[in-house]
Amino acid sequence: MTSARGVRPRPRQRQTVPGWVSEGVKVNDPLEQRSGIVQFIGEWTDPSTHVLMTNAVFVRPEGGGREWIVRDPSSLERG
């Protein structure tokens, strides 16, 4: 299926983010067994699958380090 402009719509994956999660909050990611500070919540397109993720949660370890994208934001725990 294509749009009026002839562009195929990207598949979307909407993720549920708990209401208490916001930028600057410390979280534990049990799936990655890591903890960190939420840096950004917003749209992100996975470069390998081209799936647009709404409400993607980006977390960076406290004190710095490599950022990661939470696979399942609904599983996040308070830090």
C-alpha positions, -999 to 999 in steps of 0.1 A, spaced: 0 0 0 14 34 -9 3 69 1 -8 97 -23 28 107 -26 38 72 -37 57 65 -5 52 33 14 43 39 50 68 26 75 57 -1 99 51 13 134 56 -2 168 40 18 196 56 11 230 39 16 263 59 37 287 49 38 324 36 73 335 64 78 360 92 74 333 104 108 320 137 123 309 162 126 338 147 97 358 169 68 370 156 34 359 165 -2 360 162 -22 328 157 -58 339 159 -72 304 194 -58 300 203 -61 337 215 -25 336 205 8 352 208 44 340 192 78 335 165 83 308 180 106 282 152 108 256 118 95 249 105 98 213 104 84 178 132 63 165 136 42 134 155 10 138 181 10 110 182 -28 106 144 -33 104 132 2 93 105 -1 119 95 33 134 92 30 172 71 56 189 80 63 225 114 47 222 133 51 255 170 59 254 190 53 286 226 62 295 245 47 325 249 71 354 282 88 352 285 83 314 289 54 290 272 39 260 235 47 256 210 19 248 174 17 237 151 -1 260 135 -31 243 104 -32 265 97 1 283 68 -14 302 93 -36 321 113 -7 335 117 -4 372 123 26 394 160 33 400 
